Amino acid sequence: MSNAVQIRVKEIDFFQRPVTLRLPFRFGIVTLTEAPQAFVRVRVENQRGQSAWGAAAEMLAPKWFDKNPTLSNEDNFDQLRRSLSLTREGYLADSSPRTAFALFADHYPQQTAACAAEDLNELVASFGPAVIDRAILDALCRLENITYQEAIRHNLPAIDPAQLSPDLAGFDLTAWLASLKPRNNIYARHTVGLVDPITAAEQENPVQDGLPETLEEVIAAYGQRYFKLKVGGDVEADIDRLSRIAAVLDRSPEPYYATLDGNEQYADSEGILALWQALSENPGLQRLAASILFIEQPISRTNALSQDIHRLSAAKPVIIDESDA
């Protein structure tokens, strides 16, 4: 098996199906009950003339890529469909053999420029390649008859981070990937959305399908120990909800771990710092505060890169996630 397989993209097909969520899920400024799911099939051909199909799928999530409140959910769905279409146009128009990563990297500036011309931000622009490239990697694995982890360990897509991030020049990614070993098991992290019921007393419209619905039922059924806790940008309301969550988590005799996910709901660093101070100084939330591993994208993307977060990051690590778009 060659570590750098060159391919041409021959066909890209799109499909879609409607999805109704089992439970409403609120993150940021949207409560999601249904959304389309996009499916992508890609046929690639190697230089030996062999071809294979790969597939990928992704939900079209509203108010995640573009949080403009004047846009409807349908507007957001159309943005993501357009990103997929522009990526397809660019990839199919290029008949030059390339590695999978080179295909992405060479077309990324073109993709962002094409999207910018249609007032689509860089996060929306990245959606199309993110989904289609996954299908390409799937096709590559099928062409070479290897597993995903083998493909990554051998750097089959020929990932070269310095091609798009010059600050990573000199980092031997191929050697690092070769050193990786797959784990036999991992912890599943359970996300607690902003309208998820914590206890049975909070349920308004139980699904009653035999699966857990409340946080306490999830823990009882699966023994969950890792959690992503959504917060909504209002310190008082967030502390009240976190107190109810902690009342359930603290029942466990085993250690638990959590992250706070702001989904950009705090306008500035002072707001999220106020939440952390209220959390860490609350006598009833000491175990929860100690369990927090890091804080995710707490600040609005319009301010995220201009805020001083030294005081916050001195207490807990902060990751920017998609709020740098």
VODO-462601 format. One record per atom (N, C-alpha, C): z, x, y. Coordinates in steps of 0.1 Angstrom, whole numbers, plus 5000, padded with zeros to 4 digits. Example, Ala and Ser with C-alpha at 12.3 -4.5 7.8 and 13.67 -1.06 7.14 Angstrom:
507851324943507851234955507851324967507151284978507151374989507951295000
***
This chain:
500050084988500050005000500050095012499050075021499050145034500150085043500750175051501850125060501250065072499950085075499350035087498049965083498149835079496949755075496349705087495049725089494249665100493649535095493649445104493149305101492249255112491549145109490949065118491448925116491648845126492048705125490748625124490548545113489348475111489448325114490648265112490848125114492248095118492448005127493747955131493747805132494547735124494647595124495947545129495947435137497247375142497347235136498647205133499047065128500347035135500646905135501846855141502446735134503746725133504346605128505546575137505846445138507046405145508346425137509346465144510646485137511746415144512446335137513646265142514946345138515746385147516946455143517946365136518646425127519646345120520746305129521146395138522246375148521646415162522046345172521646395186522246535188521446615195521846755198521646775213522746805220522646835234522946985236521947045243522147185248521547185262522247255271521747265285521747125291520547095296520346965303519746855295519546875282518846775274519646735262519546605259520046565246518846525237518646595227517446585218517746495206516846395205516946305193515646315185514546355191513346375184512446475191511546535184510546625190509446655180508346695184507246735175507546865169507046885157507147015150505747065148505447185154504147245153504047335140502847315133502547405121501347485124501347605120500247695122499847765109498547765107497947835095497047935101497048065096496248165100495548235088494248255089493648335078493248475084493748575078493448715082492548785071491848885075490948955066491249105068491449185057491649325059490249395058490349525059489049605059488449625046489049575035488449565022487749435020487749345030487049215029487949115022489149145019490049045013490748965024490948835021491648755031492748675025493648625033494748545029495248455040495748345036496348245046497848275048498348255060499748255062500148135071501448105071501847985078503148005085503347925095504647925103504747785109506047755113506247625119507347645129507347565140508447565150508547435157509747395161509947275169509447305183508947205189508547205203509747155211510647245215511947205222511747185237512147075242512047055256513247115264513047155276514047205285514747335279513947405272514447535267513647645273512347635272511447735277511247715292511147595297511047565311512047455314513047485322514147395325513947315338512747315343512347235355512747085353513647035360514046895357513046785361512046825369510946735372509946715361509946805351509046795340509646705329508846615323509346535312509246615299509846555289509846615276508346635271507546535274506146545270505446655278505846675290505246785298505646915291506846935287507347055280506547075267506346965259505646975247504147025250503546975260502247015263502147155267503147205274503247345278503147435266503947405256504047485244502747475236502147355235500847345228499747425235499847425249498847505256499047655253500247705252500547845249499947875235500147785226499547815213498047825214497447725221495947725222495447855229496047895240495648015246495748135237496748145229496948255220495748255210495548135204494448115195493048165201492848125213491548155219491448315220492548375225492448525226492348595213493048555203492948625190491648605183491048485184489848455177488648525184488748545197487648605205487648755203488648815196488648955194488348985179487149045177486749085163487049225159487749295168488049435165489249445155489149525144490249545135491449605142492549555140493849605146494949585136496049655138497249625131497849495137498749435130499249305134499949325148500749435149501449445162500549485173499549565170498549605181497849475186497549385177496849255181497749185191499049175188499949115197500049185210500349315209500549395221499349405230498149415224496949425232496649295240497049185234496749055240497848995248499049065247500149005255499948995270499449105276499149095291498148985294497148975286496148865288496748725286497648715276498348585274499248545286500048635290500848605302500148575314499048645316498148615328497548485327496948445315496348315314497348205316498548225311499548125312500048115327500148225334500548225348499548155356498248165353497248095360497347945359498047895349498347755347499747715350500447805357501847785361502747765349502547845339503347855327504147985327505447975326506248095328506148185315506748305316506548405306507248365292508248285293508848235281507948145274507348045281506347955275505148045270504748145277503648225273503948295260505148325258505548405245505648315233505648185235505848095224504648095215503448095220502248095212502148215203502248335209502248455200503348455190504548415194505748415185505448335172504848225173504648145162503348195154502348215161501048265154501348405147502048495154502248625148503148615135504048515134504748495122503848455111502848365114501948325104501048445099500748535109499948655106500748745096502048765099502848845091502948785077503048655076503148585063501848615055500648605062499348635056499348785051499848875059499849015056500649035043501748975042502548985030501848935018501148825019500348775008499148865004498548925014497449015012497949135004499149185007499649305001500549274989500749144987501649094976503049164976503649154988504949214989505849114997507149134996508049045003508149075017508748985025508949015039509749135042510849145034511749265037511049395034510149395023509449515020508449545031507849445037506849465047507449525060508649475063509349535074509849675072510449695060510949835057509749935057508549895053507449985054506649975067507149895076506549875089505049835087504749745079503449695076502749645088503349575098502649535110502449655120503049775117502849885126503549865140504749815140505449785152505649915160505249915172505450035181506049985194507449985195508049915207507649985220507350115220507050185232505750125238504950065230503650015235503849905246504949835245505249735256506549765263507349855257508649895264508650045264508150105275508050255275509450325274510550245278511850315277512250345263511550285253511850315239510950425233510150485241509350605237510350705231509950755219510750865213511650805202511850675202512750615192511850595179512250655168511550645156511850515149511150405152511450275147511050275132509950335128509550335114510550395105511150505109512250565101513450475101513750415112514950325112514750205103513550145103513250035095513350075080512850195077512850235063514250255058515250275067516650295063517350155060516750045063517449915062517449875047518549805044518649745031519049605033518449515025518749365027520149345021520849245028522149205023522049105012522949095003522948994993523448854999524248865009524648735016524948755030524848655038525248655052526048535056526748545067527548425071526548335079526748205077525948105085526848075097526148075108526848035121526547885124527547805125527347665128527347645143526347575149526347545163526947415165527847415175528547285179527947245193527047145192526347105204527347025213526846995225527746935235528046795233527346725224527746585220528046575205528246685199528646685184530046625183530246535174531646485173532546595166533746615172534646715166535446655155535946535156536646465146536046325144536546255133536046125130536346025142537346045149537745965160536745965171535846065172534846075183533546025178533345985166532045925162531845795167530645775173530245645179529245575170528345645164527345585155527145675143528145665133528045745121526745725114526245835109525045825101525345775087526445825081526845785068525845805057525345925057524345965047524846055036526146075036526846155026526946305030526346345041526446475046527546485057528146605060529146605070528446585084529246515093528746485106529646545117530946555115531846605125532146755122532646825132532946965130534046985119535046895118536046915108535446885094534446795093533746765080532946885076532246945086531447065083532247175077533447205083534247315078534847275064535247155062535747115049534647125038533447095042532347095032531847235029531747315039531047445037531947565039533147545044533947665046533547755058532847695068532347775079533447855086533047975090533948065097533348125110532048105112531348155124530748035131530848035145530547915152529847955166528847885170528247895183528747765191529447785201530047675209529347655222528647545224527947515236528947485247528647535259529447495271528447445281528947355291528047275299528047305314528847405318528747435333529847375341530747305335531847235342533147295336533847375343535047445337536047345331536347245339537347145334536947075322535647025322535146955310534947055298534547175301534347275290535747305284536747325292538047365286538647245278538347125283538847005275538147005261536847025261536147025248536547145239536647255245537047375237538447355232539247285239540647265234540547175221539747075221539546985210538947065198537947155201537347235191538447325185539247395193540247485188541247415180541547295183542547225175542047205160540747205158540247195145540047335139539547425146539347565141540647635137541647605145542947675143543647635131543247525124543847485112543547585100542547655102542147745091543047865090543547895077544348015075543548145076542248125075541348245075540848275089540548395092540048435106538748355108538448315120537148255124536648335136535348315139534748395150533748295157533648315170532748225177532048295189531048235194530348275206530348155215530348185228530148075238528748085243527947975242526547965246526447875258526147935270526047855282524747795285523747835278522347775280522047765295522447875303522147885317522847775326523947715321524447605329525447645340525847765341526647815352525747885362525947845375525047895385525148035388526348095386526548235390527648295381527948425383528848495375530248445377530548405390531948355393532248225385531248145383531548015375531848045361531148135354531448155340532648245339532948325349534148405349535348315350535248205358536348105359536548045346535548015339535647955325536448045316536048175316536648265307538148285311538448295324539848305328540648185324540048065326540847945322541047945307540047985299540147995284541248095280541048215285541948325281543448305285543648235296544948215301545648085296544948005289545447885283546247915271547547875271548447915259547947855246547247735247546847665235545447715230544847815237543547865234543548015231544648065228544748215226543948255213544148185203543348225190541848205192541448105199540048085202539548195210540248235221539848335230539648465223540648495214540548625206539448625196538948505192537848495182536448515189536348505202535048505208534448645207533248655201532548775199531748815211531048725218530248745230529948615236529448625249529048505256527548515258526848405255525348405255524848335268523848395274523048335285523848235294524948275300525748175307525148135321524348225327523948205341522448155342522248065351520848015354519848125355518648115349517648225349517248255363517348165373517048195386517948295393519148315387520148405392520548515382520148505370520648585359520548735362519448775367519148925369519748975382520248885391520848935403522348925404522948885393524448865393525148985388526249015394527149125389528049065379527949115366528749055355529749155350530049265358530949365353532349315349532849225357534249165355534149085342533149005340533048925328532749015316531849105317531549195305532649285301533649315311534749395308535649315298535649185298536449105289535749075276534449035277533649005265532249055267531549095257530049135259529349005263528249025271527448915276525948955272525248855266523848875263523048785271521848835275521048755285520148655277519848685264519048595256517748555264517348425264516048395271516148375286517348395291517548355306516948465315516248565309515548665318514148625320513748505315512348465316511948435331
***
